[in-house]
Amino acid sequence: MSLLTSSIDLDMIVSPVTQEIPQFQSSQIEHLANLFLQAGGTVKPILLRRVSPISFEILEGYFEYYAALKAQEIDDQFTAIRAYVVPTELESTILEQYNFLRSLASSTSTEITSSPTIKAEQEQDLSQMENAIANRLEQKLSATIDRIVEERLNSSLQVFANQITQQLNSHLLDFKQSLAFVPISQVLAPTQPITSVPEPATEKIAKSKTTKAATTKTKTTSSKSKVKDSSIISNDDPKALQVLHDLNTMNFADLERKLAQLKPRSKRSLAKPIHEQRLQNPAQMFQSIEDVISKVSGINKKTMQDIIDAW
């Protein structure tokens, strides 16, 4: 079985426990970080143990790991490090090999003893690095939470906007239906003829004097009947039908503008009571010219006749 190196995201590596962290000088870490950036990566892979499908733990290579974090702090494009992910069954063997090679390298180099001052400096640098890592993780967590909250808020607002739009469309449809045309069959329905009750025939014809009085009375009655008939507005008149149709279907603004063109211009004020009457019973509207006169305040027969003549 051969070991293969992998490029592991730094965010997937669990930060080591403080007691396990060796002591390194910040100057050395920063120097190695710059070398990583110049070379575009690490030369020596670190050893990792898989602790979950998306996280790893450091077995060996703490110095390279902290140098990689420093490199990412300098350039956020540096996000991964080369590593061996050690299988569980080979962990002890590979660590033994790693320690043997490290001890062999240490025996050929000059041992450097750390003075108390250097040790204190290393501890301070380590504390600063830990704080930097904590701040970085906190910033990432805060950004993630803000993004999730914003996405959920936008989703809720979109649902609310859709509900409001549906309700407005429904109300608008109802309003349009209320302003629909009156069925033409109702508008053009012939009015029932007024049947006159015949007067009972007299058994005898009055004499000349009575006949003359009756003739005079008949003329008077005929004259009054003509006056009365002239005050009745026929629903069969095409102009009257057009006025009835427009009073039922015009919106308020058009109706007010149309009435304002008539003389006197005060007829413009009739648009409001006509519109209010239509809103009270949208399904029926006005059935006839007489219906308009009886229901709308301010319109009598003379006013309606003037409107029809000038329409």
Secondary structure, DSSP 8 states (H G I E B T S, - for coil): ----EEEEEGGGB----GGG-----HHHHHHHHHHHHHHTS-SS-EEEEEEETTEEEEEE-HHHHHHHHHHHHH-TT--EEEEEE--GGGHHHHHHHHHHHHHHHHHTS------HHHHHHHHHHHHHHHHHHHHHHHHHHHHHHHHHHHHHHHHHHHHHHHHHHHHHHHHHHHHHHHTS---HHHHS--------------SS---HHHHHHHHHHHHHHHHHHHHHHHTS--TT-HHHHHHHHHHHHS-HHHHHHHHHTSSSGGGGGGHHHHHHHHHH-TTT---SHHHHHHHSTT--HHHHHHHHHH-
